[in-house]
Amino acid sequence: MSATTAAAAPAAEKLDFKKVFPIFIIILIDLLGLTIIIPLLPLYATSFGASASMIGLLGASYPIMQFIGAPVLGRLSDRFGRKPILLISQVGTLIGFLMLGFANTLWLLFASRIIDGLSGANIATAQAVISDVTTEKTRTQGLGLLGAAFGLGFVVGPVIAFASLALSANNYHVPAFIAAGFSAISILLTWFWLDETHPLEKRNTDKAKPTLGLGAMLQALQHPQVGLLLLLIFAQQVAFGGFEQILALFTLNRLGLNASGNAIIFVFVGVIVVAVQGGLIGQWSRRWGDRRLIYLGLATLMLGLALTALTPRQPPPWYNTAAVTTELTSSGARRLPGETPPTYSLPIALPSDANKGWLGLGWLLLAMVPASIGGGILQPAINSLITKRVEDSERGGILGISAAFLSGANALAPLLGGAVFQWGGASAPFWMWAAIMGILLAAAIRAIKPGREELAAQVA
């Protein structure tokens, strides 16, 4: 082995942060808008009188539209490059946040999420950029850093939401406009800073491949190396996506946490996800491989969901039923002239003031630790394994299809979770999702076999 080859081998095992840093910052800024909105969107809808099932439908509207749009934009990024497709998706996000800020009816909330979803290829395109600039040795860490951007967004975004709500007397429109501002900044950064990572000579011009709908997805499912992984990423996201969508309603019902309180919960989750995806996942991937990481993610997420379901119904010491009711009923658009607040009942039952304490909040924070670790591991580990088992020219398309499976799961999860929440009680969805994770863990151990990436590692 020559000296040049010997020097190149260790270098290939280290992530090139100079290549990854621009897309990390761009997606972080972009995700700040999303993470400002996520903790308060269910409560925003509640303020318009939406039931748990209707909130589930609102949560499903974005991923349903993303399910349609992501495969198209993923294939287009293979054909025309990553940068123009990323810009298109970011413009759609900006329009959606602006509509959210101006919303004065429930249907405008739906319209804003539909528009954002149709153009929502931000993450899938960013994953393709990461795949372009990493090697098989460093791809899991690179995709983990993209997840760390999401986790860091969940640290900073909810803090911004908390501050904006405090300064605006709990006006839910203000965080939406701030989210639109971050979306505009991400567009400027992409335009002026991001270099194209998918040059002309590598672009896939095979027009025979379907770009949309069941044809592309069925073709991908028939791929001998990744079909099972695509099914797994769909099924695990039914559980984790539902957990994300319904958590704010669960904490409102079980602990009486308002939008600001939920923001703090999401900050806590974000810190853990940043620690996992920003550093630990790279070490774990090199030590155990993506296949074993998937097992670990499924097991820890199952534990976190089960512990969440067992959270005692005890609001924290500062809780006040009347104050939370006033906040929610005065933020929507159903106020009659001269009426403050409106005289309609909240669709989500609140805990009473009689049994305050720290047990409920402490238990929930404990449950968030394994849930956050599992959620932080699964998507980057599965997507990394997928990209290692396809050809370079297929990465953007297969990641777009992976994003479409995630979107389909995210569409099903809140519909299912909202219905089970409304008819079975607050804990029922979390027990259901924990059971799904247990079944997936058993299936993954049995069915996911070592692939070419593990054989290559053994040879090396």
C-alpha positions as CSV (number, residue, x, y, z in Angstrom):
1,M,0.0,0.0,0.0
2,S,1.4,3.4,-1.0
3,A,1.8,6.3,1.5
4,T,-1.0,8.2,-0.4
5,T,-3.4,5.3,-0.1
6,A,-2.6,4.8,3.6
7,A,-3.2,8.4,4.3
8,A,-6.5,8.4,2.3
9,A,-7.9,5.5,4.2
10,P,-8.2,7.2,7.6
11,A,-9.3,10.4,6.0
12,A,-12.3,8.5,4.4
13,E,-13.3,7.4,7.9
14,K,-13.6,11.1,9.1
15,L,-16.5,13.4,8.3
16,D,-15.5,16.4,6.3
17,F,-17.2,19.1,8.3
18,K,-16.3,21.8,5.8
19,K,-18.6,20.2,3.2
20,V,-21.4,19.4,5.7
21,F,-21.4,22.7,7.6
22,P,-23.3,24.8,5.0
23,I,-26.2,22.5,4.7
24,F,-26.2,22.0,8.5
25,I,-26.6,25.7,9.1
26,I,-29.2,26.2,6.3
27,I,-31.4,23.3,7.6
28,L,-31.0,24.5,11.2
29,I,-32.2,28.0,10.3
30,D,-35.0,26.4,8.2
31,L,-36.0,24.1,11.1
32,L,-36.1,26.9,13.6
33,G,-39.4,28.0,11.9
34,L,-40.8,24.5,12.1
35,T,-39.7,23.9,15.7
36,I,-41.2,27.2,16.8
37,I,-44.6,26.0,15.4
38,I,-44.7,22.3,16.4
39,P,-45.1,22.8,20.2
40,L,-48.1,25.2,19.8
41,L,-49.9,24.0,16.6
42,P,-52.2,21.5,18.4
43,L,-53.0,24.2,21.0
44,Y,-53.4,26.8,18.2
45,A,-56.1,24.5,16.7
46,T,-57.6,23.9,20.1
47,S,-58.1,27.7,20.4
48,F,-60.4,27.5,17.4
49,G,-62.4,24.7,19.0
50,A,-60.9,21.8,17.2
51,S,-61.4,18.3,18.8
52,A,-58.6,15.7,19.1
53,S,-59.7,14.0,15.9
54,M,-59.8,17.3,14.0
55,I,-56.3,18.2,15.4
56,G,-55.2,14.7,14.2
57,L,-56.5,15.6,10.7
58,L,-54.7,18.9,10.8
59,G,-51.5,17.1,11.8
60,A,-52.1,14.7,8.9
61,S,-52.6,17.4,6.2
62,Y,-48.9,18.3,6.0
63,P,-47.5,14.8,5.6
64,I,-50.3,13.8,3.2
65,M,-49.2,16.6,0.9
66,Q,-45.6,15.8,1.5
67,F,-46.3,12.2,0.6
68,I,-47.4,13.5,-2.9
69,G,-44.6,16.1,-3.3
70,A,-41.5,14.5,-1.8
71,P,-40.9,11.7,-4.4
72,V,-41.3,14.1,-7.3
73,L,-38.9,16.6,-5.8
74,G,-36.5,13.9,-4.8
75,R,-36.3,12.5,-8.4
76,L,-36.1,16.1,-9.8
77,S,-33.1,16.7,-7.5
78,D,-31.4,13.7,-9.1
79,R,-32.1,15.2,-12.6
80,F,-31.7,18.9,-12.1
81,G,-29.5,19.2,-9.0
82,R,-30.1,19.7,-5.2
83,K,-30.0,23.5,-4.9
84,P,-32.9,24.5,-7.1
85,I,-35.2,21.9,-5.6
86,L,-34.2,23.0,-2.1
87,L,-35.0,26.6,-2.9
88,I,-38.5,25.6,-4.3
89,S,-39.3,23.7,-1.1
90,Q,-38.2,26.6,1.1
91,V,-40.3,29.1,-0.8
92,G,-43.4,26.9,-0.2
93,T,-42.5,26.7,3.5
94,L,-42.3,30.6,3.7
95,I,-45.7,30.9,2.1
96,G,-47.2,28.4,4.5
97,F,-45.8,30.2,7.6
98,L,-47.2,33.5,6.4
99,M,-50.6,32.0,6.0
100,L,-50.4,30.5,9.4
101,G,-49.6,34.0,10.9
102,F,-52.6,35.6,9.2
103,A,-55.0,32.7,10.0
104,N,-58.2,33.7,11.6
105,T,-60.2,30.5,10.9
106,L,-59.4,26.8,11.2
107,W,-59.5,26.3,7.4
108,L,-56.6,28.7,7.0
109,L,-54.6,26.6,9.4
110,F,-55.3,23.6,7.1
111,A,-54.4,25.6,4.0
112,S,-51.1,26.7,5.4
113,R,-50.1,23.2,6.3
114,I,-51.2,21.9,2.8
115,I,-49.1,24.4,0.9
116,D,-46.1,23.8,3.1
117,G,-46.5,20.0,2.7
118,L,-46.7,20.1,-1.1
119,S,-43.3,21.8,-1.3
120,G,-41.9,20.0,1.7
121,A,-38.8,18.3,0.3
122,N,-36.4,20.3,2.6
123,I,-35.2,17.3,4.6
124,A,-35.2,14.8,1.8
125,T,-33.1,17.1,-0.4
126,A,-30.8,17.9,2.5
127,Q,-30.3,14.2,3.1
128,A,-29.3,13.8,-0.6
129,V,-26.8,16.7,-0.2
130,I,-25.3,14.9,2.8
131,S,-25.1,11.6,0.9
132,D,-23.3,13.4,-1.9
133,V,-20.5,14.8,0.3
134,T,-20.0,11.8,2.6
135,T,-18.5,8.3,2.3
136,E,-20.1,5.1,3.4
137,K,-18.0,5.3,6.6
138,T,-19.2,8.8,7.5
139,R,-22.7,8.8,6.1
140,T,-24.5,7.8,9.3
141,Q,-22.6,10.6,11.2
142,G,-23.5,13.1,8.4
143,L,-27.1,12.2,8.5
144,G,-27.0,12.2,12.3
145,L,-25.7,15.8,12.1
146,L,-28.8,16.7,10.0
147,G,-30.8,15.1,12.8
148,A,-28.8,17.1,15.3
149,A,-29.9,20.3,13.4
150,F,-33.4,19.2,14.1
151,G,-32.6,18.5,17.7
152,L,-30.9,21.9,18.1
153,G,-33.9,23.5,16.5
154,F,-36.0,21.9,19.2
155,V,-33.8,23.5,21.8
156,V,-33.8,27.0,20.3
157,G,-37.1,27.1,18.5
158,P,-39.3,26.4,21.5
159,V,-37.3,29.0,23.5
160,I,-38.1,31.5,20.8
161,A,-41.8,30.4,20.9
162,F,-41.8,30.8,24.7
163,A,-40.3,34.3,24.5
164,S,-42.6,35.5,21.7
165,L,-45.7,34.2,23.5
166,A,-44.6,35.9,26.8
167,L,-43.9,39.2,25.0
168,S,-47.2,39.1,23.0
169,A,-49.5,38.0,25.8
170,N,-49.9,34.5,24.3
171,N,-50.8,35.7,20.8
172,Y,-50.3,32.5,18.7
173,H,-50.0,34.5,15.5
174,V,-46.7,36.1,16.5
175,P,-44.6,32.9,16.6
176,A,-45.9,32.0,13.1
177,F,-44.5,35.3,11.7
178,I,-41.2,34.8,13.4
179,A,-41.1,31.3,11.8
180,A,-41.7,32.9,8.4
181,G,-38.7,35.2,9.1
182,F,-36.4,32.3,9.7
183,S,-37.7,30.6,6.6
184,A,-36.8,33.7,4.5
185,I,-33.2,33.7,6.0
186,S,-32.8,30.0,5.0
187,I,-33.8,30.9,1.4
188,L,-31.1,33.6,1.3
189,L,-28.5,31.3,2.7
190,T,-29.3,28.6,0.2
191,W,-29.1,31.1,-2.7
192,F,-25.8,32.7,-1.8
193,W,-23.9,30.1,0.2
194,L,-24.8,26.5,-0.8
195,D,-22.8,25.0,-3.6
196,E,-24.4,22.4,-5.9
197,T,-23.3,18.9,-4.7
198,H,-24.8,16.9,-7.6
199,P,-22.9,17.8,-10.8
200,L,-24.2,17.3,-14.3
201,E,-22.2,14.2,-15.0
202,K,-23.7,12.4,-12.0
203,R,-27.3,13.3,-12.6
204,N,-29.8,10.6,-13.4
205,T,-31.5,11.3,-16.7
206,D,-33.4,8.0,-16.8
207,K,-36.9,9.2,-17.5
208,A,-38.3,5.7,-17.4
209,K,-38.2,5.7,-13.6
210,P,-41.5,6.8,-12.1
211,T,-41.3,10.0,-10.0
212,L,-44.6,10.0,-8.3
213,G,-47.1,7.8,-6.6
214,L,-47.5,4.1,-6.0
215,G,-45.4,3.1,-9.1
216,A,-42.2,4.6,-7.6
217,M,-42.9,3.3,-4.2
218,L,-43.8,-0.2,-5.3
219,Q,-40.6,-0.3,-7.4
220,A,-38.6,0.8,-4.4
221,L,-40.2,-1.9,-2.2
222,Q,-39.1,-4.5,-4.7
223,H,-35.5,-3.5,-4.3
224,P,-33.9,-6.5,-2.7
225,Q,-31.6,-4.5,-0.4
226,V,-33.9,-1.7,0.8
227,G,-37.5,-2.8,0.4
228,L,-37.7,-4.1,4.0
229,L,-35.9,-0.9,5.3
230,L,-38.5,1.3,3.7
231,L,-41.3,-0.7,5.3
232,L,-39.5,-0.4,8.7
233,I,-39.1,3.4,8.3
234,F,-42.8,3.7,7.6
235,A,-43.9,1.5,10.5
236,Q,-41.6,3.1,13.1
237,Q,-42.7,6.6,12.1
238,V,-46.4,5.6,12.6
239,A,-45.4,5.3,16.3
240,F,-42.9,8.2,16.6
241,G,-44.7,10.6,14.4
242,G,-47.9,10.1,16.3
243,F,-46.0,10.6,19.6
244,E,-44.7,13.9,18.3
245,Q,-48.1,15.1,17.1
246,I,-50.2,14.1,20.1
247,L,-47.7,14.9,22.9
248,A,-48.9,18.5,23.4
249,L,-52.5,17.3,23.8
250,F,-51.3,14.6,26.2
251,T,-49.5,17.1,28.4
252,L,-52.4,19.5,28.3
253,N,-54.8,16.8,29.5
254,R,-52.4,15.0,31.9
255,L,-50.4,17.9,33.3
256,G,-52.3,21.1,32.2
257,L,-49.2,22.4,30.3
258,N,-49.9,25.3,28.0
259,A,-47.9,26.3,24.9
260,S,-45.1,27.7,27.0
261,G,-44.9,24.6,29.1
262,N,-44.8,22.4,26.1
263,A,-42.1,24.5,24.7
264,I,-39.9,23.6,27.7
265,I,-40.6,19.9,27.2
266,F,-39.5,20.2,23.6
267,V,-36.3,22.0,24.6
268,F,-35.5,19.1,26.9
269,V,-36.1,16.6,24.1
270,G,-34.0,18.7,21.8
271,V,-31.0,18.7,24.1
272,I,-31.0,14.9,24.2
273,V,-31.5,14.6,20.5
274,V,-28.6,17.0,19.9
275,A,-26.3,14.9,22.2
276,V,-27.3,11.7,20.4
277,Q,-27.2,12.9,16.8
278,G,-24.5,15.5,17.1
279,G,-21.9,13.1,18.6
280,L,-22.9,9.8,20.0
281,I,-24.5,8.3,16.9
282,G,-21.2,8.6,14.9
283,Q,-19.4,6.6,17.6
284,W,-22.2,4.1,17.9
285,S,-22.4,3.6,14.2
286,R,-18.7,2.9,13.8
287,R,-18.7,0.5,16.8
288,W,-21.9,-1.4,16.2
289,G,-23.1,-0.7,12.7
290,D,-26.4,0.7,11.4
291,R,-28.2,-2.6,11.8
292,R,-27.6,-2.9,15.5
293,L,-28.3,0.8,16.0
294,I,-31.8,0.2,14.5
295,Y,-32.4,-2.5,17.2
296,L,-31.3,-0.1,19.9
297,G,-33.5,2.7,18.6
298,L,-36.6,0.5,18.5
299,A,-36.0,-0.8,22.1
300,T,-35.4,2.6,23.7
301,L,-38.3,4.3,21.9
302,M,-40.6,1.4,23.0
303,L,-39.5,2.0,26.6
304,G,-40.1,5.8,26.4
305,L,-43.6,5.4,24.9
306,A,-44.6,3.0,27.6
307,L,-43.3,5.3,30.4
308,T,-45.1,8.2,28.8
309,A,-48.4,6.3,28.9
310,L,-47.9,5.8,32.7
311,T,-47.4,9.5,33.5
312,P,-49.4,10.4,36.6
313,R,-52.2,13.0,36.2
314,Q,-50.6,15.6,38.4
315,P,-50.2,19.2,37.2
316,P,-47.1,21.2,38.4
317,P,-47.3,23.6,41.3
318,W,-47.8,26.7,39.2
319,Y,-50.8,25.3,37.3
320,N,-54.1,27.2,37.2
321,T,-57.1,25.8,35.4
322,A,-58.8,29.2,34.8
323,A,-55.6,30.8,33.4
324,V,-55.0,27.9,30.9
325,T,-58.6,28.0,29.9
326,T,-58.5,31.7,29.3
327,E,-55.3,31.5,27.3
328,L,-56.7,28.9,24.9
329,T,-60.1,30.4,24.5
330,S,-58.8,33.9,23.9
331,S,-56.3,33.0,21.2
332,G,-58.7,31.7,18.6
333,A,-61.1,33.4,16.3
334,R,-64.5,32.5,17.9
335,R,-64.7,35.6,20.1
336,L,-68.0,37.4,19.8
337,P,-68.1,41.3,19.8
338,G,-67.4,42.4,23.4
339,E,-66.9,38.9,24.7
340,T,-63.7,38.1,26.6
341,P,-63.1,35.2,26.7
342,P,-65.6,33.3,24.5
343,T,-68.1,31.1,26.2
344,Y,-67.4,27.7,24.8
345,S,-66.0,24.6,26.4
346,L,-62.5,23.3,25.6
347,P,-62.5,20.1,23.6
348,I,-59.6,18.7,25.8
349,A,-60.3,18.0,29.5
350,L,-57.9,19.8,31.8
351,P,-56.7,18.5,35.2
352,S,-58.1,20.1,38.4
353,D,-56.2,22.4,40.7
354,A,-56.7,20.0,43.6
355,N,-53.7,17.6,43.1
356,K,-50.6,19.7,42.3
357,G,-47.1,18.5,42.6
358,W,-43.8,17.5,40.8
359,L,-44.4,13.8,40.2
360,G,-46.2,14.1,36.9
361,L,-43.7,16.5,35.3
362,G,-40.7,14.6,36.7
363,W,-42.1,11.3,35.4
364,L,-42.7,12.7,31.9
365,L,-39.2,14.2,31.7
366,L,-37.8,10.7,32.7
367,A,-39.9,9.1,30.0
368,M,-38.6,11.6,27.4
369,V,-35.0,10.4,27.8
370,P,-35.4,6.9,26.2
371,A,-38.0,8.3,23.8
372,S,-35.6,11.0,22.6
373,I,-32.7,8.6,22.3
374,G,-34.8,6.1,20.2
375,G,-36.2,8.9,18.1
376,G,-32.8,10.3,17.5
377,I,-31.3,7.1,16.4
378,L,-33.8,5.5,14.1
379,Q,-34.2,7.8,11.1
380,P,-30.5,8.5,10.4
381,A,-29.6,4.9,11.0
382,I,-32.3,3.5,8.7
383,N,-31.6,6.1,6.0
384,S,-27.9,5.6,6.2
385,L,-28.3,1.9,5.7
386,I,-30.6,2.6,2.8
387,T,-28.1,4.8,1.0
388,K,-25.3,2.2,1.5
389,R,-27.4,-0.4,-0.3
390,V,-28.2,1.6,-3.5
391,E,-26.2,3.1,-6.3
392,D,-24.9,6.7,-6.1
393,S,-27.3,7.8,-8.9
394,E,-30.3,6.5,-7.0
395,R,-29.7,8.3,-3.6
396,G,-31.8,11.4,-4.2
397,G,-34.7,9.4,-5.5
398,I,-34.6,6.7,-2.9
399,L,-34.3,9.3,-0.1
400,G,-37.3,11.1,-1.7
401,I,-39.3,7.8,-1.6
402,S,-38.1,7.3,2.0
403,A,-39.4,10.7,2.8
404,A,-42.7,9.8,1.1
405,F,-43.0,6.7,3.3
406,L,-42.3,8.9,6.4
407,S,-44.9,11.4,5.1
408,G,-47.4,8.6,4.7
409,A,-46.7,7.4,8.2
410,N,-46.9,11.0,9.5
411,A,-50.3,11.3,7.8
412,L,-51.7,8.1,9.3
413,A,-50.2,8.6,12.8
414,P,-52.1,11.7,13.9
415,L,-55.4,10.5,12.4
416,L,-55.0,7.2,14.3
417,G,-53.6,8.8,17.4
418,G,-56.3,11.5,17.5
419,A,-59.1,9.0,17.2
420,V,-57.6,6.7,19.8
421,F,-57.0,9.7,22.1
422,Q,-60.6,10.9,21.8
423,W,-62.2,7.5,22.2
424,G,-59.7,5.6,24.4
425,G,-58.2,8.3,26.7
426,A,-54.9,10.1,26.8
427,S,-52.7,7.1,27.5
428,A,-54.2,4.8,24.9
429,P,-52.3,6.0,21.8
430,F,-48.9,5.7,23.7
431,W,-49.7,2.1,24.7
432,M,-50.6,1.4,21.1
433,W,-47.4,2.9,19.7
434,A,-45.3,1.1,22.3
435,A,-46.8,-2.2,21.2
436,I,-46.0,-1.4,17.6
437,M,-42.3,-0.7,18.5
438,G,-42.1,-4.1,20.3
439,I,-43.4,-5.9,17.2
440,L,-41.0,-4.0,15.0
441,L,-38.1,-4.8,17.2
442,A,-38.8,-8.5,17.0
443,A,-39.3,-8.3,13.2
444,A,-36.1,-6.3,12.7
445,I,-33.9,-8.8,14.7
446,R,-35.4,-11.6,12.6
447,A,-35.4,-10.1,9.1
448,I,-32.7,-7.4,8.7
449,K,-29.6,-9.3,7.6
450,P,-26.0,-8.1,7.2
451,G,-25.5,-6.3,3.8
452,R,-22.6,-5.3,1.6
453,E,-21.6,-2.5,4.0
454,E,-20.9,-5.0,6.8
455,L,-19.0,-7.3,4.5
456,A,-16.9,-4.4,3.2
457,A,-16.1,-3.4,6.8
458,Q,-15.0,-6.9,7.6
459,V,-12.7,-7.0,4.6
460,A,-11.3,-3.6,5.5
